[in-house]
């Protein structure tokens, strides 16, 4: 591309990043990476990030909340996976804690129950194997082992008595 080595002004970069942040919430590390891709470094990079924060285009707490809400409601991720992904994006512990408040306990348990039951019912073979496969699946989704075990215990009782 002929555009790769073209210098972009600080003002142009700021406008591009405002659009980038307005499209959906972003975390600081995504914005920093985008600025580096645009070949903006040093003081200019830091100034743009500060301006984006001051103009409320960039808000890491808001990002953590919408990320947690979205990954739980749309992808049905568990808390462990959501926290891990937020940490990977270098989101602060405070913001992660705020984000996790977006997931209601009751809704979380119902989602875990629905996912576990649906996956368990699809599995073939003897109960111990079905249980093991379901447990592994729910762990990859990021749910806590205590919740998975509790649900699997209930399912086993249900299927042995049914």
RORO-320394 format. One record per residue: x negated, y, z negated of N, C-alpha, C, CB in turn; residue in one letter. Coordinates in steps of 0.2 Angstrom, whole numbers, plus 5000, padded with zeros to 4 digits. Glycine has a CB too. Layout:
BEGIN
XYZXYZXYZXYZA;...
This chain:
BEGIN
499649945000500050005000499650065000500550004994X;499850115004499450175004499550224998499650215010X;500050204994500250244988499850224982500950234986X;499450164982499150144976498650194973498750084978X;498250224977497750264974497950344974497150264979X;498550354976498750424975498850454968499450434979X;498550514967498650544960499350564959498150594960X;499550554953500250574951500150624946500750514949X;500550684947500450734942500750714935500750804944X;500650744930500850734923501650744923500550784918X;501850794927502550814927502950764931502650884930X;502650734937502950684941503050624937502550674947X;502450604933502450544929503050544924501750534926X;503050604921503550614915504250604918503550684912X;504450634924505050624927505250554929505150664933X;504750514931504750444933504950404927504150414936X;504550424921504650384915505350404912504050394910X;505550464913506250474910506750434914506450554911X;506750424920507150384924507050314922507050384931X;506450284921506350224919506650204912505550214918X;506550254907506850244900507650254900506550294896X;507950294905508650304905508950244908508750364909X;508650204912508950144915509150094910508450114920X;508750084905508850044899508350054894508849964901X;508550044887508050054882507350014883508350034875X;506850054882506150024882505750034876505750064888X;505249984875504849994869504250034871504649924866X;503850054866503250094868502750054872502950114861X;502649994871502149954875502349954882502049884872X;503049944884503249944891503150014894504049924891X;503250064891503150134893502350144894503450184888X;501950124890501250134890500950094896500850104884X;501250034897501049994903501250024909501349914902X;501850054910502050084916501650144917502850104915X;501450184912501050244914500350224916500950284907X;500150164913499450144916499550124923499150084911X;500050084925500150064932500150124936500850024932X;500450184934500450244938499850284937501050294935X;499350254934498650284934498650344929498350294940X;499050344924499050404919498750374913499850424918X;498250414911497850384905497750444900497150364907X;497450424894497150474890497650524887496650514893X;497550584886497950634883498550644887497550704883X;498550634894499150644898499650584896499050644905X;499450524895499850474893500150484887499450404893X;499750504882499950514875500550574875499450524870X;500350624879500850684879501450664882500550744883X;501450624887502150604890502550554885501950564897X;502150514882502550464877502850514871502050414874X;502450564869502750604864503350644866502150654861X;503250664872503850704875504450664876503650734882X;504350594878504950554879505250534872504650484882X;504850534867505150524860505550584858504550504855X;505250644859505550704857506150714861505050764858X;506250694867506850704871507350644871506650714878X;507150604866507550544865507650494870508250564862X;507150494875507150444880506850374878506750464887X;506450384873506050334870506250324863505350334872X;506550274860506650264853506650194852507450294852X;506150174848505950104847506450064843505250094844X;506750104838507250074834507950054838507450124828X;508050104842508650094847508550034851508850154851X;507850034854507649974858507749904854506949984861X;507449904848507549844844508249824843507149854838X;508649864842509349854841509749824847509749914838X;509649864853509949834859509649774861509849894864X;508949764860508649704862508949644858507849704861X;508949654852509249594847509949584849509149614840X;510349634850511049624852511149584858511449694852X;510749614863510849584870510549514870510449624875X;509949494868509749424868510149374864509049424865X;510449404859510949354855511549344859511049384848X;511849404861512549394864512549364871512849464864X;512049384875512049364881511649294882511749414886X;511049294879510649234880510749184875509949254881X;511049204869511149164863510549134860511549094865X;510049184860509449174856509549174849508849224858X;509149134845509149134838508749194835508949074835X;508749204829508349264826507649254826508549264818X;507349184826506649174826506349194833506549104825X;506749174838506449194845506549274846506849154850X;507049304844507149374845506549414841507849394842X;506449394835505849424831505249414834505849394824X;505049354837504449334840504349384846504449264842X;504849384850504849424856504749504855505449424860X;505049524849504949594847504249604845505449614842X;503949564841503249564839502849564845503149504834X;502949524850502549514856502549584859502849464860X;503049624859503149684862502849744857503849704864X;502549724852502249764847502749814844501649804850X;503349794843503849834839503649834832504549814841X;503749884828503549884821504049844817503649964818X;503849824811504249774807504849814805503749754801X;504749874803505349914801505949914807505249994800X;505749924813506249924819506449854820505849944825X;506049804819506249734820506849724815505749684819X;506749744808507249734803507849764805506949764796X;507849824807508449864809508749824815508249934812X;508449804820508649764825509049704823508149744830X;508749664818509049604816509749614812508649564811X;509849674810510549694807511049694812510449764803X;510949694818511449704823511749634824511149724830X;511449584821511749514822512149494816511149464823X;512749494816513249474810513149404809513949494812X;513149394802513049324800513549274802513049324792X;514149294802514749254804514649234811515349284802X;514549284815514549274823513849224824514449344826X;513349234821512749204822512849124820512149224817X;513249114815513349044813513849014818513649034806X;514349044820514849024825514449004832515349074826X;514049044834513649034840513148974839513249104842X;512848974834512448914833512848844833512048914826X;513348854830513848794829514048774836514448804825X;514248824840514548804847513948784851514848874850X;513348814851512848784855512648714853512248834855X;512548704847512348644844512848584846512248644837X;513448594845513948554847514048534854514648574844X;513948584858514048574866513448534868514048644869X;512848554866512248514868512248444865511548554865X;512448434859512448364856512948324860512748374848X;513548354862514048314865513748284872514648354866X;513348324875513048314882512548254882512748374885X;512248244876511748194875511948124875511348204869X;511548084879511748014879511247974874511647984886X;511447914873511047874868511347864861510347894868X;510847834857511047824850511047894846510647774847X;511347894841511447954837510747984835511747944830X;510247944832509647984831509248014836509147924828X;509347984842509048014848509448084850509047964854X;510048084850510448134852510348194847511248124851X;510248174841510148224835509448254836510148194828X;508948214838508248244839508248284845507748184840X;508548264851508548314857508948374855508948274862X;509448374852509848434850509448484845510548414847X;509148454840508648484836508148524840508348444830X;507848494844507248524848507548574853506948464853X;508148564856508448614860508548684856509048594863X;508848674850509048734846508448764843509448704840X;507848724842507248764840506948804845506748704838X;507048784852506748824857507248884858506748784864X;507848884856508248934857508148984851509048914856X;507748964846507549014841507949014834507549084843X;508348954833508748954827508348924821509348914829X;508548934815508248914809508348844808508448954803X;507848804806507948724805508548714800507348694803X;508548754795509148744790509848744793509048794784X;509948794797510548804800510748744805510648864804X;510148724809510248664814510448604810509648664818X;510048594805510148534801510848524798509648524795X;511048584795511748584792512248574797511848654789X;512248594803512748584808512648514811512548634814X;512048484812511948414814512248364809511248404815X;512148384802512448344797513148334798512248374790X;513548394799514248394800514448354806514448464800X;514048364811514248334818514148254817513748354823X;513648234813513548164812514148134808512948144808X;514348164803514948144799515548144803515048194793X;515648194807516248204812516248144817516248264816X;515748124820515648074825515748004822515048084829X;515447994816515447934813516147914810514947924807X;516547964809517247954806517747964811517348004800X;517547984817518047994822518247944827517848054826X;
